[in-house]
């Protein structure tokens, strides 16, 4: 039985009351769990007018290209085990301009 503090049983491997009991049972720290990032494509002429692009294959605007380039420094220090992109031009452009083009799979 775990030691007690103020009548409440302590949880977690280190006696940390804020630790998730399921996390302790699995022996997995939260920071070790896989994460998924979802990045939406940059601005298009249609997104400016509020039109739904769906499967229409249109390119990014100049501003959309700038938005995509702005992602590169934000994500540069993050390791990605897999990078997926849509075959649509705006998605591929966003991926390439953000610095992930050579590593991306369609």
C-alpha angles and dihedrals in degrees: 000000000000123000116264134229117193091348095301120113113241118239132206132045094278097042091260107156091204094058117114108247092214089052091053093049091053093045090229123130117218093242090059095059117105117259130205124211122201116197120188120216120261127261121305131190088255095051087056090059095041094250120148108241098195108161095344106125106225131153130244121266119240088263090050089053090051090050090053093048089051089063094063098076091042093055101031095101095045119097115220119194091195133016119195128185138178118253089238115113097238092053094046091047091051091049093048096045090048087058101255102100099111092047098045125107123204 
